[in-house]
């Protein structure tokens, strides 16, 4: 389940234009997602955007949390926290924090990005070690990637079949190339009403967790907010779905189709 929660947080924490007036989000935005695994309401994931400072520079600070609930918590206890500090103007990450508690598996690390010297240092606090990575200007962490994409893709310029590619660094596996294919528009029924969405296909590694590379689907609202509405995944065993279950502090009006 570990990789599943990583993907969920990436896509619920996926989507900056150099001008804040054109941005898709603002400090105060809060999103909550209900995650279903089979017949269980397996967990909730939340994302919250705050104002903060890194080395006296004003930045966005996003906190992502994932937690199993109810009966699912009896079988698999998850308490994850992901944090990202990134530039308000260009979306470059300065610091990424990942604290994971999933059953017997735990992780406590952070990544500090030095864009001037084109390097990143990963601090693994559990194993008491540091790893250095060479980076380029287009690097993102697991959380900053979503907010970067939200501000940088132009919905009017999306072409069915084309792919968005990002370079991510969030653990000791090194830089990971994340690909997101655009599939077109689709209208979903939600707890809020009908919402027109852009549908994407994230490419994942097939094998132990996912059935195949195209096992994931992501729907993002077709409005200026560009927030995830639904995520579905076919797993090697069963399936998982995450739906938008709560929101607050959106910068733009949430467009709902009224019958």
Secondary structure per residue as TSV (DSSP state, phi and psi in degrees):
chain	resnum	aa	ss	phi	psi
A	1	X	-	360.0	-17.4
A	2	X	H	-56.4	-47.9
A	3	X	H	-66.0	-31.4
A	4	X	H	-61.9	-47.1
A	5	X	H	-67.6	-32.0
A	6	X	H	-62.2	-47.4
A	7	X	H	-65.1	-42.8
A	8	X	H	-58.5	-46.2
A	9	X	H	-66.6	-37.2
A	10	X	H	-63.2	-45.5
A	11	X	H	-78.0	-25.9
A	12	X	H	-94.1	-19.7
A	13	X	-	-100.2	360.0
A	14	X	-	360.0	132.5
A	15	X	-	-179.2	360.0
A	16	X	-	360.0	140.2
A	17	X	-	-54.7	144.4
A	18	X	S	-66.1	-15.9
A	19	X	S	-111.0	117.2
A	20	X	G	-60.8	-26.8
A	21	X	G	-64.7	-18.4
A	22	X	G	-100.2	3.0
A	23	X	-	-70.5	157.0
A	24	X	S	-86.9	-9.9
A	25	X	-	-145.0	173.8
A	26	X	-	-150.6	166.6
A	27	X	T	-60.2	136.6
A	28	X	T	106.1	-13.8
A	29	X	-	-66.6	136.7
A	30	X	E	-139.8	129.6
A	31	X	E	-127.0	140.4
A	32	X	E	-128.4	138.8
A	33	X	E	-126.2	133.8
A	34	X	E	-94.5	126.6
A	35	X	E	-107.4	124.0
A	36	X	E	-106.9	132.1
A	37	X	E	-121.0	106.3
A	38	X	T	62.8	-125.2
A	39	X	T	-88.7	-4.4
A	40	X	E	-94.3	141.7
A	41	X	E	-80.4	88.8
A	42	X	E	-67.6	-39.8
A	43	X	E	-169.3	177.8
A	44	X	E	-123.9	146.8
A	45	X	E	-128.4	138.1
A	46	X	E	-128.3	154.0
A	47	X	E	-135.1	130.3
A	48	X	E	-132.5	132.3
A	49	X	E	-103.3	127.8
A	50	X	E	-128.2	163.3
A	51	X	E	-88.6	143.7
A	52	X	E	-157.4	-175.6
A	53	X	E	-136.5	142.6
A	54	X	E	-128.6	117.6
A	55	X	T	52.4	45.3
A	56	X	T	67.4	11.1
A	57	X	E	-101.8	132.2
A	58	X	E	-70.6	127.0
A	59	X	E	-137.0	168.2
A	60	X	E	-88.9	140.6
A	61	X	E	-123.0	112.0
A	62	X	E	-106.4	131.6
A	63	X	E	-115.4	121.4
A	64	X	E	-112.9	133.6
A	65	X	E	-130.2	142.0
A	66	X	E	-131.8	135.6
A	67	X	E	-151.0	129.6
A	68	X	E	-75.3	153.8
A	69	X	-	-136.2	166.4
A	70	X	H	57.4	-140.9
A	71	X	H	-64.4	-33.3
A	72	X	H	-60.7	-32.7
A	73	X	H	-67.9	-26.5
A	74	X	H	-66.3	-39.7
A	75	X	H	-86.9	-31.7
A	76	X	-	-152.0	102.9
A	77	X	-	-86.0	122.8
A	78	X	B	-126.2	129.2
A	79	X	E	-140.2	94.0
A	80	X	E	-113.8	143.3
A	81	X	E	-132.0	127.8
A	82	X	E	-124.8	135.0
A	83	X	E	-133.7	144.5
A	84	X	E	-138.5	136.5
A	85	X	E	-114.9	117.7
A	86	X	E	-139.3	159.3
A	87	X	E	-63.6	136.5
A	88	X	T	-73.1	-24.0
A	89	X	T	-92.8	-46.9
A	90	X	T	-115.1	-2.9
A	91	X	-	78.5	5.3
A	92	X	-	-68.6	134.2
A	93	X	E	-78.3	143.8
A	94	X	E	-108.5	-33.9
A	95	X	E	-152.8	141.5
A	96	X	E	-131.1	134.1
A	97	X	E	-122.6	134.6
A	98	X	E	-135.2	113.3
A	99	X	E	-121.7	114.7
A	100	X	E	-121.3	133.9
A	101	X	E	-137.8	103.1
A	102	X	E	-131.7	95.9
A	103	X	T	64.5	-124.6
A	104	X	T	-87.2	-5.6
A	105	X	E	-90.8	128.1
A	106	X	E	-131.9	154.2
A	107	X	E	-152.5	139.6
A	108	X	E	-144.4	101.0
A	109	X	E	-144.5	163.2
A	110	X	E	-143.3	156.1
A	111	X	E	-124.3	127.7
A	112	X	E	-108.7	125.5
A	113	X	E	-100.1	124.4
A	114	X	E	-112.1	90.7
A	115	X	T	-70.7	-30.5
A	116	X	T	-62.3	-42.4
A	117	X	T	-98.9	7.3
A	118	X	T	53.3	50.7
A	119	X	E	-146.7	159.9
A	120	X	E	-133.9	142.6
A	121	X	E	-116.3	121.0
A	122	X	E	-96.7	123.4
A	123	X	E	-104.6	110.1
A	124	X	E	-95.7	100.1
A	125	X	T	-73.3	-29.5
A	126	X	T	-69.1	-42.7
A	127	X	T	-95.3	-1.2
A	128	X	T	54.1	56.4
A	129	X	E	-145.3	161.1
A	130	X	E	-127.2	140.9
A	131	X	E	-126.0	137.1
A	132	X	E	-104.7	138.8
A	133	X	E	-131.1	140.6
A	134	X	E	-81.5	136.3
A	135	X	-	-129.7	160.9
A	136	X	-	-114.8	178.5
A	137	X	T	-64.0	-24.1
A	138	X	T	-92.4	18.1
A	139	X	E	-76.2	145.0
A	140	X	E	-138.5	159.5
A	141	X	-	-98.8	-176.6
A	142	X	T	-61.5	-36.3
A	143	X	T	-91.6	-45.8
A	144	X	H	-60.4	-27.5
A	145	X	H	-57.3	-43.8
A	146	X	H	-62.2	-45.7
A	147	X	H	-71.3	-31.4
A	148	X	H	-63.6	-47.6
A	149	X	H	-64.8	-41.2
A	150	X	H	-55.9	-38.2
A	151	X	H	-87.8	-16.1
A	152	X	H	-108.4	-17.5
A	153	X	-	-90.9	138.0
A	154	X	-	-97.8	114.6
A	155	X	G	-56.5	-33.8
A	156	X	G	-71.4	-17.5
A	157	X	G	-101.1	-0.6
A	158	X	-	-66.4	135.7
A	159	X	-	-120.5	125.6
A	160	X	T	-57.1	128.0
A	161	X	T	98.4	-16.8
A	162	X	-	-80.1	159.9
A	163	X	E	-122.4	136.4
A	164	X	E	-96.4	132.6
A	165	X	E	-122.6	134.7
A	166	X	E	-131.1	147.6
A	167	X	E	-99.4	122.4
A	168	X	E	-116.8	145.8
A	169	X	-	-134.2	115.9
A	170	X	-	-145.5	-4.5
A	171	X	S	-154.9	-173.8
A	172	X	T	-76.5	1.0
A	173	X	T	-73.6	-10.6
A	174	X	-	91.1	-162.8
A	175	X	-	-75.4	128.9
A	176	X	E	-115.5	130.1
A	177	X	E	-90.5	111.7
A	178	X	E	-98.5	129.5
A	179	X	E	-119.4	138.8
A	180	X	E	-133.7	113.6
A	181	X	E	-95.3	134.7
A	182	X	E	-86.9	129.7
A	183	X	E	-111.3	-6.7
A	184	X	E	114.9	-169.8
A	185	X	E	-96.5	150.4
A	186	X	E	-156.6	141.3
A	187	X	E	-100.8	128.2
A	188	X	E	-109.9	148.6
A	189	X	E	-90.0	125.8
A	190	X	E	-127.3	177.2
A	191	X	T	-65.8	-16.0
A	192	X	T	-97.7	-11.3
A	193	X	E	125.6	-168.3
A	194	X	E	-80.1	135.8
A	195	X	E	-129.5	124.2
A	196	X	E	-76.2	133.0
A	197	X	E	-130.9	158.8
A	198	X	E	-95.5	133.1
A	199	X	E	-103.2	134.3
A	200	X	E	-125.3	158.3
A	201	X	E	-123.9	99.7
A	202	X	E	-72.7	138.0
A	203	X	-	-92.0	129.1
A	204	X	-	-125.6	167.2
A	205	X	-	-80.7	123.2
A	206	X	B	-77.7	156.2
A	207	X	T	143.1	-121.9
A	208	X	T	-65.8	-36.5
A	209	X	T	-98.4	-54.4
A	210	X	B	-101.5	145.6
A	211	X	S	-62.4	-43.9
A	212	X	S	-155.3	174.2
A	213	X	T	-60.6	-29.9
A	214	X	T	-104.2	38.8
A	215	X	-	-81.9	-13.1
A	216	X	E	-106.6	143.7
A	217	X	E	-133.0	141.0
A	218	X	E	-131.8	131.0
A	219	X	E	-115.1	127.0
A	220	X	E	-119.9	136.3
A	221	X	E	-58.2	135.3
A	222	X	S	-87.4	67.3
A	223	X	S	-148.1	-172.3
A	224	X	S	-74.3	-13.7
A	225	X	S	-78.1	-38.0
A	226	X	-	54.8	51.7
A	227	X	-	-98.0	148.7
A	228	X	E	-65.3	134.4
A	229	X	E	-104.9	-38.0
A	230	X	E	-154.3	146.8
A	231	X	E	-133.8	132.5
A	232	X	E	-129.6	143.6
A	233	X	E	-142.7	134.6
A	234	X	E	-94.0	117.0
A	235	X	B	-95.6	168.7
A	236	X	S	-59.3	-33.0
A	237	X	S	-129.2	107.7
A	238	X	S	82.1	-162.6
A	239	X	E	-145.0	162.6
A	240	X	E	-136.7	144.4
A	241	X	E	-139.7	138.2
A	242	X	E	-123.0	127.9
A	243	X	E	-119.7	143.8
A	244	X	E	-60.6	125.1
A	245	X	E	-121.2	-11.7
A	246	X	E	-170.2	151.4
A	247	X	E	-156.0	157.8
A	248	X	E	-160.4	154.7
A	249	X	-	69.2	25.5
A	250	X	-	-65.0	144.2
A	251	X	S	-74.8	-31.5
A	252	X	S	-122.6	166.3
A	253	X	-	-66.3	134.6
A	254	X	-	-81.9	115.3
A	255	X	-	-84.5	120.2
A	256	X	-	-121.7	133.6
A	257	X	B	-81.2	122.1
A	258	X	-	-99.5	124.7
A	259	X	-	-73.2	360.0
